[in-house]
């Protein structure tokens, strides 16, 4: 057991720097019994420069406050100085993030105690499954704290119940000791109140009576708690929903008493016109915690045979809102929808890949990029294994991180079954022909890899290493024009740098018919003495020969009726592949563009047009070292 003394402090990492996580960090630091490392994301630079501005009902006004350390990625555990506690205070939205994978780097088996300061029911079992030798503490808090741009408003006292969620592999006494150590440190400032309890699920069920009813009903209706009650919703929705939730709790072994509904209905005074956090998230366009707050409770109801008609409909409506929120943040994708699209277009196999912005999201943060890349590649590998008759995948690389990319190449080919790699046309402003990437492309050539380039926005890199996005046409989305031009920059970079000649083992795939490269091919050839490393002139025919032997081009986008003809002046039909761009291109548009491709190719090549794309795909993938055996009736390259 680790016990803090005047000479030693608990080493704590807090993941999730919203209002709850920041105030937990304040309490632990001000106790004098903990050194806190707080993981920040979007507000890292501001806090690093100015600190937090805190207005707290418990701690008063704190200006420029910081914990012992702030970081912009979950830190790796030091085997010689491990974290004693890891506090999780981030929202639990499994549709977009896996808490276990996020916190894993900081966990030392059998040592680090994991403290869950999150909403929801039965969020603990997945943590115990992932970290079977670590104590898991679980807290039920009603703290009122909100963060905006590093400004914390804490207006409801920090009072919560916390207990060990028992892991049958661990000694109960050991769990109690870790609980005592954490609550002692947390309460050390004498102004907060973390109450240790034997059975935390009783308090989680009490909280979910309020959280699983007011929160989703206000989010769905777009009304605060007062408006819901005043318009009749208290008796038509809130009270019946709370009664259903109490019935689930009772079936689970927790009788919350006859007055629980009255107590929770009135817990938030009607005069406050309170806007629950889920309503605030919907207003901001943020995904909500629908599964842990409602989904898990309803799954228990099904197991126990409890009828919950109000909560069932609430869950259904909230799931629809969640889908809208997720789609607005990106693109909604699931394997079954993709397979349906494939069947409708007679496609037997799709090669999946991760599109822009890729997996290296924060310039300079290679650690975060390596983790995200590995997660994306492992997730795609699993999808392909689960649906092996339908999917293959191109693995992502965490460029511009060279060392991370070298390691990922071997891992993706040797362990995940990738059939190639997807690389963006530039990596935070560094183009593929840059000498800094030589080792990566040499490795890809050594492994005889297929390398698929997908366009991204153009970025400028300053002398100090800072990166800024270039928007020549503000208001015009990058995919409309800039993707075409950045494809040309990337392809020119590959050729002019000598990378194509130096790396004979690579087979290249370029998106969208090569972008704007075909029309400017002759211009690049004419100026080749000034841009190619040899200083020699490269003729049009030599450049075309390079394209015809080393490159394939997909027909994603709108290649017909015009763009395709520029490409076909440089390469023949044997270098064409079909790409759908699904789901970035919606299904209805995929279907119509597919018909245009089929019609356009038939006009040029007659009845052999469909066989051309199939034969090209099979020939290309026969080069892949990670492919295995397969029989294709149709093939599509998807981003």
C-alpha positions as CSV (number, residue, x, y, z in Angstrom):
1,X,0.0,0.0,0.0
2,X,1.2,3.5,-0.8
3,X,0.5,6.0,2.0
4,X,1.4,9.7,1.6
5,X,3.6,11.2,4.3
6,X,4.8,14.7,4.9
7,X,7.9,13.7,2.9
8,X,6.1,11.9,0.1
9,X,3.0,12.6,-1.8
10,X,0.7,10.5,-3.9
11,X,1.4,10.7,-7.6
12,X,-1.9,11.2,-9.3
13,X,-2.8,11.6,-13.0
14,X,-6.2,13.1,-13.9
15,X,-7.7,12.3,-17.3
16,X,-10.4,14.8,-18.3
17,X,-9.9,18.4,-17.5
18,X,-13.5,19.7,-17.6
19,X,-15.1,21.2,-14.5
20,X,-15.1,17.9,-12.5
21,X,-11.6,16.9,-13.3
22,X,-10.1,20.3,-12.7
23,X,-11.8,20.7,-9.4
24,X,-10.7,17.2,-8.4
25,X,-7.1,18.3,-9.2
26,X,-7.6,21.5,-7.1
27,X,-8.8,19.4,-4.1
28,X,-5.9,16.9,-4.4
29,X,-3.2,19.6,-4.8
30,X,-4.5,21.8,-2.1
31,X,-4.6,18.9,0.4
32,X,-0.8,18.9,0.3
33,X,-0.9,15.1,-0.1
34,X,-0.8,14.7,-3.9
35,X,1.2,15.9,-6.9
36,X,-1.3,16.0,-9.8
37,X,-0.6,15.6,-13.5
38,X,-3.6,16.9,-15.4
39,X,-4.1,15.8,-19.0
40,X,-5.4,18.7,-21.2
41,X,-6.4,18.7,-24.8
42,X,-7.9,21.8,-26.5
43,X,-7.0,24.3,-23.8
44,X,-3.4,23.0,-23.2
45,X,-1.6,26.0,-24.6
46,X,-3.8,28.5,-22.8
47,X,-3.4,26.8,-19.4
48,X,0.3,26.4,-20.0
49,X,0.5,30.1,-20.6
50,X,-2.0,31.6,-18.2
51,X,-3.2,28.9,-15.9
52,X,-6.8,28.3,-14.9
53,X,-9.1,31.0,-13.6
54,X,-11.2,29.3,-10.9
55,X,-14.2,30.6,-9.1
56,X,-15.1,28.0,-6.5
57,X,-17.7,27.8,-3.8
58,X,-15.3,25.6,-1.8
59,X,-11.8,27.0,-2.6
60,X,-12.6,30.7,-3.4
61,X,-11.0,32.5,-6.3
62,X,-7.8,31.1,-7.8
63,X,-6.1,33.1,-10.5
64,X,-3.5,31.5,-12.8
65,X,-3.8,28.1,-11.0
66,X,-2.0,25.0,-12.3
67,X,-1.4,21.6,-10.8
68,X,2.1,20.2,-10.4
69,X,2.2,19.3,-14.1
70,X,0.1,19.6,-17.2
71,X,0.5,17.5,-20.3
72,X,-1.3,17.3,-23.6
73,X,-1.4,13.5,-23.8
74,X,-1.9,10.6,-21.3
75,X,1.6,10.0,-20.0
76,X,3.5,6.7,-20.0
77,X,3.9,5.1,-16.6
78,X,7.4,5.3,-15.2
79,X,8.3,1.8,-14.0
80,X,10.5,3.3,-11.3
81,X,7.9,6.0,-10.2
82,X,4.4,4.8,-11.1
83,X,1.2,6.7,-10.7
84,X,-0.5,5.8,-7.4
85,X,-4.0,6.9,-8.6
86,X,-5.5,7.6,-12.0
87,X,-8.7,9.7,-11.9
88,X,-11.0,9.4,-14.9
89,X,-13.3,12.4,-15.2
90,X,-13.9,12.4,-19.0
91,X,-17.3,11.8,-20.5
92,X,-18.0,8.2,-21.4
93,X,-19.1,8.0,-25.0
94,X,-18.1,4.6,-26.4
95,X,-19.2,5.6,-29.9
96,X,-16.2,7.9,-30.2
97,X,-13.6,6.8,-27.5
98,X,-12.5,3.8,-25.5
99,X,-11.7,4.8,-22.0
100,X,-9.6,1.7,-21.3
101,X,-7.3,2.3,-24.3
102,X,-7.0,6.0,-23.4
103,X,-5.9,5.5,-19.8
104,X,-3.8,2.3,-20.4
105,X,-0.4,4.1,-20.9
106,X,-0.5,5.5,-17.3
107,X,-1.6,2.2,-15.6
108,X,1.0,0.1,-13.7
109,X,-0.5,-3.3,-13.1
110,X,-1.2,-4.2,-9.4
111,X,-0.2,-0.6,-8.4
112,X,-2.2,2.2,-9.9
113,X,-5.7,2.6,-8.4
114,X,-8.3,3.7,-11.0
115,X,-10.8,6.3,-9.7
116,X,-13.9,6.7,-11.9
117,X,-15.5,10.1,-11.4
118,X,-18.0,9.7,-14.3
119,X,-21.7,9.3,-14.9
120,X,-23.5,6.1,-15.6
121,X,-24.3,2.6,-14.4
122,X,-22.0,-0.3,-14.4
123,X,-19.1,1.5,-16.0
124,X,-16.7,-0.4,-13.8
125,X,-16.7,-4.0,-15.3
126,X,-15.0,-3.0,-18.6
127,X,-12.3,-1.3,-16.5
128,X,-11.8,-4.3,-14.3
129,X,-11.7,-6.6,-17.3
130,X,-9.0,-4.4,-18.9
131,X,-7.0,-4.0,-15.7
132,X,-7.7,-7.1,-13.6
133,X,-5.0,-6.5,-11.0
134,X,-5.8,-2.9,-10.3
135,X,-8.2,-1.6,-7.6
136,X,-11.2,0.3,-9.1
137,X,-12.9,3.1,-7.0
138,X,-16.1,4.5,-8.2
139,X,-17.6,7.9,-7.3
140,X,-21.2,9.3,-7.4
141,X,-20.9,13.1,-7.4
142,X,-23.4,16.0,-7.6
143,X,-20.7,18.7,-8.0
144,X,-21.7,21.7,-10.0
145,X,-18.6,22.7,-12.0
146,X,-18.2,23.9,-15.6
147,X,-15.2,24.7,-17.7
148,X,-15.1,27.1,-20.6
149,X,-11.8,28.3,-22.1
150,X,-9.8,27.4,-18.9
151,X,-12.3,29.4,-16.7
152,X,-13.9,27.1,-14.1
153,X,-17.2,28.1,-12.4
154,X,-17.7,25.8,-9.4
155,X,-21.1,26.8,-7.8
156,X,-22.2,23.6,-6.0
157,X,-20.1,22.1,-3.2
158,X,-17.8,19.2,-3.9
159,X,-19.6,16.4,-2.0
160,X,-19.7,12.9,-3.3
161,X,-19.8,9.2,-2.2
162,X,-17.0,6.9,-3.3
163,X,-16.4,3.2,-2.9
164,X,-14.5,0.2,-4.2
165,X,-16.2,-1.7,-7.0
166,X,-15.3,-5.2,-5.8
167,X,-13.0,-7.2,-8.0
168,X,-13.2,-10.8,-7.0
169,X,-9.6,-11.3,-7.9
170,X,-8.5,-8.8,-5.3
171,X,-8.5,-8.8,-1.5
172,X,-11.3,-6.7,0.0
173,X,-9.0,-5.3,2.7
174,X,-6.6,-4.1,0.0
175,X,-9.5,-2.3,-1.8
176,X,-10.5,-0.6,1.5
177,X,-7.0,0.6,2.1
178,X,-6.8,2.2,-1.3
179,X,-10.2,3.8,-0.8
180,X,-9.0,5.2,2.6
181,X,-5.8,6.5,1.1
182,X,-7.6,8.3,-1.7
183,X,-10.4,9.9,0.4
184,X,-7.8,11.0,3.0
185,X,-5.9,12.8,0.3
186,X,-9.0,14.2,-1.3
187,X,-10.4,15.6,1.9
188,X,-7.0,17.0,3.1
189,X,-8.0,20.6,2.1
190,X,-10.8,20.4,4.7
191,X,-13.3,22.1,2.4
192,X,-14.5,19.2,0.3
193,X,-16.3,16.0,1.4
194,X,-15.5,12.6,-0.2
195,X,-17.5,10.1,1.8
196,X,-16.2,6.5,1.6
197,X,-19.0,3.9,1.4
198,X,-19.1,0.1,1.3
199,X,-21.6,-0.3,-1.6
200,X,-21.2,2.5,-4.2
201,X,-23.9,1.1,-6.4
202,X,-26.6,2.2,-4.0
203,X,-25.4,5.8,-4.6
204,X,-25.0,5.4,-8.3
205,X,-28.6,4.1,-8.5
206,X,-29.8,7.1,-6.5
207,X,-28.0,9.4,-8.8
208,X,-29.3,7.7,-12.0
209,X,-32.9,8.3,-10.8
210,X,-32.3,12.0,-11.6
211,X,-29.6,11.7,-14.2
212,X,-31.3,9.1,-16.3
213,X,-34.6,11.0,-16.5
214,X,-34.2,14.8,-16.3
215,X,-31.0,14.7,-18.4
216,X,-32.3,12.9,-21.5
217,X,-35.8,14.3,-21.3
218,X,-34.5,17.9,-21.2
219,X,-32.1,17.1,-24.0
220,X,-34.8,15.6,-26.2
221,X,-37.4,18.4,-25.6
222,X,-34.7,21.2,-25.6
223,X,-36.3,22.5,-22.4
224,X,-34.8,23.2,-18.9
225,X,-36.1,21.4,-15.9
226,X,-38.5,24.1,-14.9
227,X,-40.1,24.3,-18.4
228,X,-40.5,20.5,-18.5
229,X,-42.3,20.6,-15.2
230,X,-44.4,23.6,-15.9
231,X,-45.7,22.3,-19.2
232,X,-47.0,19.1,-17.7
233,X,-43.9,17.0,-18.2
234,X,-43.4,16.3,-14.5
235,X,-46.4,14.0,-14.3
236,X,-46.5,12.7,-17.9
237,X,-42.7,12.0,-18.2
238,X,-40.4,12.7,-15.3
239,X,-42.2,11.0,-12.5
240,X,-43.2,7.8,-14.5
241,X,-39.6,7.6,-15.9
242,X,-38.2,7.9,-12.3
243,X,-40.5,5.2,-11.1
244,X,-39.4,2.9,-13.9
245,X,-35.7,3.6,-13.0
246,X,-36.4,2.9,-9.3
247,X,-38.0,-0.4,-10.4
248,X,-34.9,-1.4,-12.2
249,X,-32.8,-0.5,-9.2
250,X,-35.0,-2.6,-7.0
251,X,-34.8,-5.6,-9.3
252,X,-31.0,-5.2,-9.2
253,X,-31.2,-5.4,-5.4
254,X,-31.4,-1.7,-4.4
255,X,-34.6,-0.6,-2.8
256,X,-34.4,3.2,-2.8
257,X,-37.5,3.8,-0.7
258,X,-41.0,5.1,-1.3
259,X,-40.1,8.7,-1.4
260,X,-37.2,8.5,-3.9
261,X,-39.3,10.0,-6.8
262,X,-40.5,13.0,-4.8
263,X,-37.0,13.5,-3.5
264,X,-35.4,13.5,-6.9
265,X,-38.1,15.5,-8.7
266,X,-37.5,18.3,-6.2
267,X,-33.7,17.9,-5.9
268,X,-33.3,20.7,-8.4
269,X,-35.6,23.6,-7.4
270,X,-37.9,24.7,-10.2
271,X,-36.8,28.4,-9.6
272,X,-33.3,27.6,-11.0
273,X,-34.5,26.9,-14.5
274,X,-31.6,24.4,-14.6
275,X,-30.2,23.2,-17.9
276,X,-28.8,19.7,-17.4
277,X,-25.4,18.8,-18.9
278,X,-26.9,16.6,-21.6
279,X,-29.1,19.5,-22.8
280,X,-26.0,21.7,-22.8
281,X,-24.1,19.1,-24.8
282,X,-26.8,18.8,-27.4
283,X,-26.9,22.6,-27.8
284,X,-23.1,22.6,-28.3
285,X,-23.3,19.7,-30.8
286,X,-21.4,17.3,-28.5
287,X,-22.2,13.6,-28.4
288,X,-24.0,12.6,-25.2
289,X,-23.6,9.7,-22.7
290,X,-26.6,7.8,-23.8
291,X,-25.3,4.3,-23.3
292,X,-23.8,4.6,-19.8
293,X,-26.7,6.7,-18.5
294,X,-29.7,5.0,-20.2
295,X,-28.5,2.0,-22.2
296,X,-26.8,0.1,-19.4
297,X,-29.8,0.6,-17.0
298,X,-32.2,-0.6,-19.7
299,X,-30.1,-3.7,-20.4
300,X,-30.4,-4.6,-16.7
301,X,-34.2,-4.0,-17.0
302,X,-34.3,-6.5,-19.9
303,X,-32.3,-9.1,-17.9
304,X,-34.6,-8.6,-14.8
305,X,-37.9,-8.5,-16.8
306,X,-38.7,-5.0,-15.7
307,X,-41.1,-3.1,-18.1
308,X,-39.9,0.4,-18.9
309,X,-42.0,2.0,-21.7
310,X,-41.2,5.6,-20.9
311,X,-37.5,5.0,-20.6
312,X,-37.5,2.8,-23.7
313,X,-38.9,5.5,-25.8
314,X,-36.6,8.1,-24.2
315,X,-33.7,5.9,-25.1
316,X,-34.9,5.5,-28.7
317,X,-35.3,9.3,-29.2
318,X,-32.0,10.0,-27.6
319,X,-30.2,7.5,-29.9
320,X,-31.6,9.3,-32.9
321,X,-30.3,12.6,-31.5
322,X,-26.9,10.9,-30.8
323,X,-26.7,9.8,-34.5
324,X,-27.3,13.3,-35.6
325,X,-24.6,14.6,-33.3
326,X,-22.1,12.0,-34.4
327,X,-22.8,12.6,-38.1
328,X,-22.4,16.4,-37.6
329,X,-19.0,15.8,-36.1
330,X,-17.8,13.6,-38.9
331,X,-19.3,10.8,-40.9
332,X,-21.5,8.0,-39.6
333,X,-20.1,4.5,-40.5
334,X,-20.9,1.0,-39.5
335,X,-20.0,-2.3,-41.2
336,X,-23.6,-3.4,-41.9
337,X,-24.5,-0.1,-43.8
338,X,-21.3,-0.4,-45.8
339,X,-22.0,-4.0,-46.7
340,X,-25.5,-3.0,-47.8
341,X,-24.0,-0.4,-50.0
342,X,-21.6,-3.0,-51.5
343,X,-24.4,-5.4,-52.2
344,X,-26.5,-2.8,-54.0
345,X,-23.5,-2.0,-56.3
346,X,-22.4,-5.7,-56.7
347,X,-19.1,-5.1,-54.8
348,X,-17.7,-8.2,-53.2
349,X,-14.7,-6.6,-51.4
350,X,-13.9,-3.1,-50.1
351,X,-10.5,-1.9,-49.0
352,X,-11.0,0.5,-46.0
353,X,-8.7,3.3,-45.0
354,X,-8.7,6.3,-42.7
355,X,-9.2,9.6,-44.6
356,X,-8.2,13.2,-43.7
357,X,-7.2,14.4,-41.1
358,X,-5.5,11.0,-40.5
359,X,-4.2,9.9,-37.1
360,X,-1.6,12.5,-36.3
361,X,-3.8,15.3,-35.1
362,X,-1.6,17.5,-33.0
363,X,1.7,18.8,-34.4
364,X,4.5,17.7,-32.1
365,X,2.5,15.2,-30.2
366,X,3.9,11.9,-31.5
367,X,2.9,10.0,-28.4
368,X,-0.8,10.7,-29.0
369,X,-0.5,10.0,-32.7
370,X,1.1,6.6,-32.1
371,X,-1.7,5.6,-29.7
372,X,-4.4,6.7,-32.0
373,X,-2.8,5.1,-35.1
374,X,-2.5,1.8,-33.3
375,X,-6.1,2.0,-32.1
376,X,-7.4,2.8,-35.6
377,X,-5.4,0.0,-37.2
378,X,-6.4,-2.6,-34.6
379,X,-10.0,-1.5,-34.9
380,X,-9.9,-1.8,-38.7
381,X,-8.1,-5.1,-38.4
382,X,-10.9,-6.5,-36.2
383,X,-13.6,-5.2,-38.5
384,X,-11.9,-7.0,-41.4
385,X,-11.6,-10.2,-39.4
386,X,-15.2,-10.0,-38.3
387,X,-16.3,-9.4,-41.9
388,X,-13.4,-11.1,-43.8
389,X,-15.6,-11.9,-46.8
390,X,-16.2,-8.1,-47.3
391,X,-13.3,-6.0,-46.1
392,X,-9.6,-5.5,-46.3
393,X,-7.8,-2.5,-45.1
394,X,-4.9,-0.1,-45.6
395,X,-3.2,0.8,-42.3
396,X,-2.5,4.3,-41.2
397,X,0.9,5.7,-40.3
398,X,1.5,8.4,-37.7
399,X,3.5,10.7,-40.0
400,X,5.4,13.0,-39.6
401,X,6.6,10.7,-36.7
402,X,9.2,8.6,-38.5
403,X,10.1,6.2,-35.7
404,X,6.5,5.6,-34.9
405,X,5.8,4.9,-38.6
406,X,8.6,2.5,-39.0
407,X,7.3,0.4,-36.0
408,X,3.7,0.6,-37.3
409,X,4.7,-0.7,-40.8
410,X,6.0,-4.0,-39.4
411,X,3.2,-4.3,-36.8
412,X,0.4,-3.7,-39.4
413,X,1.8,-6.2,-41.9
414,X,3.0,-8.9,-39.5
415,X,0.2,-8.8,-36.9
416,X,-2.8,-7.0,-38.3
417,X,-3.1,-8.3,-41.8
418,X,-3.0,-4.9,-43.6
419,X,-2.8,-5.1,-47.4
420,X,-1.1,-1.8,-47.6
421,X,-0.8,1.7,-46.1
422,X,-2.7,5.0,-46.5
423,X,-0.7,8.2,-46.3
424,X,-2.0,11.8,-46.5
425,X,-0.7,14.0,-49.3
426,X,1.1,16.1,-46.6
427,X,1.8,15.5,-43.0
428,X,1.5,18.8,-41.1
429,X,3.0,20.5,-44.1
430,X,5.7,17.9,-44.9
431,X,5.3,16.3,-48.3
432,X,6.2,12.7,-49.0
433,X,9.4,13.4,-51.0
434,X,10.9,15.3,-48.1
435,X,14.3,13.7,-47.0
436,X,12.9,13.4,-43.5
437,X,10.6,10.6,-44.8
438,X,13.3,8.7,-46.7
439,X,13.6,5.9,-44.1
440,X,9.8,5.4,-44.1
441,X,9.6,5.0,-47.8
442,X,12.7,2.8,-47.9
443,X,11.1,0.6,-45.4
444,X,7.8,0.5,-47.4
445,X,9.9,-0.5,-50.5
446,X,11.7,-3.2,-48.6
447,X,8.3,-4.6,-47.5
448,X,7.0,-4.3,-51.1
449,X,4.1,-2.3,-49.8
450,X,1.1,-0.8,-51.6
451,X,0.9,2.9,-50.6
452,X,-2.4,4.7,-51.1
453,X,-2.3,8.5,-51.0
454,X,-5.4,10.4,-49.9
455,X,-5.6,14.2,-50.1
456,X,-5.8,16.6,-47.1
457,X,-5.8,20.3,-46.7
458,X,-2.6,22.2,-47.5
459,X,-0.5,23.3,-44.5
460,X,2.4,25.7,-44.2
461,X,5.3,25.0,-41.9
462,X,7.2,27.9,-40.5
463,X,10.9,28.0,-39.6
464,X,10.0,27.6,-35.9
465,X,8.1,24.4,-36.7
466,X,4.7,25.8,-36.2
467,X,2.0,24.7,-38.7
468,X,-0.9,26.7,-40.1
469,X,-3.6,25.7,-42.5
470,X,-3.7,27.5,-45.8
471,X,-7.2,28.5,-47.1
472,X,-6.8,30.2,-50.5
473,X,-10.6,30.3,-50.9
474,X,-12.2,30.9,-47.5
475,X,-15.7,29.4,-47.3
476,X,-14.9,26.8,-50.0
477,X,-14.5,23.4,-48.5
478,X,-11.1,21.8,-49.1
479,X,-12.3,18.7,-50.9
480,X,-13.9,20.8,-53.7
481,X,-10.6,22.2,-55.0
482,X,-7.7,22.0,-52.5
483,X,-7.7,18.2,-52.4
484,X,-7.1,18.1,-56.1
485,X,-4.2,20.6,-55.9
486,X,-2.6,18.9,-52.8
487,X,-2.7,15.6,-54.7
488,X,-0.7,17.2,-57.4
489,X,1.8,18.7,-54.9
490,X,2.3,15.3,-53.3
491,X,2.7,13.4,-56.6
492,X,5.2,16.0,-57.8
493,X,7.1,15.7,-54.6
494,X,7.4,11.9,-54.9
495,X,8.7,12.2,-58.4
496,X,10.9,15.2,-58.1
497,X,12.6,13.9,-55.0
498,X,13.6,10.7,-56.6
499,X,11.5,8.7,-54.1
500,X,9.7,6.8,-56.9
501,X,13.0,5.7,-58.5
502,X,14.7,5.0,-55.2
503,X,11.9,2.8,-53.9
504,X,11.1,0.2,-56.6
505,X,9.2,-2.1,-54.1
506,X,6.4,0.4,-53.6
507,X,3.2,0.3,-55.7
508,X,1.5,3.7,-55.5
509,X,-2.2,4.5,-55.6
510,X,-3.3,8.1,-56.2
511,X,-6.8,9.3,-55.5
512,X,-9.3,11.1,-57.7
513,X,-7.7,10.4,-61.1
514,X,-4.4,12.1,-60.0
515,X,-6.1,15.4,-59.1
516,X,-4.7,18.2,-61.3
517,X,-1.5,16.3,-62.1
518,X,-2.3,15.0,-65.6
519,X,-3.0,18.4,-67.1
520,X,0.3,19.8,-65.8
521,X,2.4,16.7,-66.5
522,X,4.1,18.3,-69.5
523,X,4.8,21.5,-67.6
524,X,6.5,19.5,-64.8
525,X,8.5,17.6,-67.4
526,X,9.6,20.8,-69.1
527,X,10.9,22.2,-65.8
528,X,12.4,18.9,-64.6
529,X,16.0,20.1,-64.8
530,X,15.2,22.6,-62.1
531,X,13.2,20.3,-59.8
532,X,14.5,16.8,-60.3
533,X,17.6,15.9,-58.1
534,X,19.6,14.7,-61.1
535,X,19.3,18.0,-62.8
536,X,18.6,16.1,-66.0
537,X,15.6,16.7,-68.2
538,X,12.8,14.1,-67.9
539,X,10.6,13.8,-70.9
540,X,6.9,13.6,-71.0
541,X,7.2,10.0,-72.2
542,X,9.5,9.1,-69.3
543,X,7.1,10.5,-66.8
544,X,4.2,8.7,-68.4
545,X,6.2,5.4,-68.3
546,X,6.7,5.9,-64.6
547,X,3.0,6.4,-64.1
548,X,2.2,3.4,-66.2
549,X,4.4,1.0,-64.3
550,X,4.4,2.3,-60.7
551,X,1.1,3.9,-60.1
552,X,-2.6,3.1,-60.0
553,X,-5.4,5.8,-60.0
554,X,-8.8,5.5,-58.4
555,X,-11.9,6.9,-60.0
556,X,-13.4,8.4,-56.8
557,X,-15.1,11.7,-57.1
558,X,-16.4,13.0,-60.5
559,X,-14.0,11.6,-63.1
560,X,-16.7,11.6,-65.9
561,X,-17.3,13.1,-68.3
562,X,-14.2,15.2,-68.4
563,X,-11.4,14.6,-65.8
564,X,-10.8,11.0,-66.9
565,X,-9.6,12.0,-70.4
566,X,-6.6,13.9,-69.1
567,X,-5.5,10.8,-67.1
568,X,-6.0,8.4,-70.0
569,X,-3.5,10.5,-72.0
570,X,-0.9,9.4,-69.5
571,X,-1.9,5.9,-68.5
572,X,-4.0,3.1,-70.0
573,X,-7.0,1.2,-68.6
574,X,-4.8,-1.2,-66.7
575,X,-4.0,1.4,-64.1
576,X,-7.6,2.3,-63.2
577,X,-9.4,1.3,-59.9
578,X,-12.9,2.0,-58.6
579,X,-13.2,4.1,-55.5
580,X,-16.5,5.0,-53.8
581,X,-15.4,7.6,-51.2
582,X,-18.1,6.1,-48.9
583,X,-19.1,7.3,-46.3
584,X,-17.6,10.7,-47.1
585,X,-19.7,10.6,-50.2
586,X,-23.3,9.7,-49.1
587,X,-24.8,6.4,-50.4
588,X,-27.2,8.1,-52.8
589,X,-24.4,10.0,-54.5
590,X,-22.1,6.9,-54.5
591,X,-24.9,5.1,-56.4
592,X,-25.3,7.8,-59.0
593,X,-21.5,8.4,-59.4
594,X,-21.0,4.6,-59.8
595,X,-23.5,4.6,-62.7
596,X,-21.6,7.5,-64.3
597,X,-18.4,5.6,-64.0
598,X,-19.9,2.4,-65.5
599,X,-21.5,4.4,-68.3
600,X,-18.4,6.4,-69.0
601,X,-16.1,3.4,-69.1
602,X,-18.5,1.5,-71.4
603,X,-18.4,4.4,-73.8
604,X,-14.6,4.1,-74.0
605,X,-14.0,0.4,-73.6
606,X,-17.3,-1.3,-74.4
607,X,-18.5,-4.3,-72.6
608,X,-15.2,-5.1,-71.0
609,X,-15.3,-2.0,-68.8
610,X,-16.4,-3.7,-65.6
611,X,-13.9,-6.5,-66.0
612,X,-11.1,-4.0,-66.4
613,X,-11.7,-2.6,-62.8
614,X,-12.0,-6.1,-61.4
615,X,-8.8,-7.4,-63.1
616,X,-6.9,-4.3,-62.0
617,X,-7.9,-4.7,-58.4
618,X,-7.0,-8.4,-58.3
619,X,-3.6,-7.8,-60.0
620,X,-2.8,-5.0,-57.6
621,X,-3.8,-6.9,-54.4
622,X,-1.9,-9.9,-55.5
623,X,1.2,-7.8,-54.8
624,X,0.2,-7.4,-51.1
625,X,2.2,-9.3,-48.6
626,X,-0.6,-9.1,-46.0
627,X,-3.5,-10.1,-48.4
628,X,-3.9,-13.8,-48.0
629,X,-6.1,-15.6,-50.5
630,X,-9.4,-14.2,-51.8
631,X,-11.8,-14.3,-54.7
632,X,-13.2,-11.0,-55.9
633,X,-16.4,-10.4,-57.8
634,X,-15.9,-6.7,-57.5
635,X,-13.6,-4.4,-55.6
636,X,-13.7,-0.9,-54.3
637,X,-11.2,1.3,-52.5
638,X,-13.0,3.3,-49.7
639,X,-11.9,6.2,-47.5
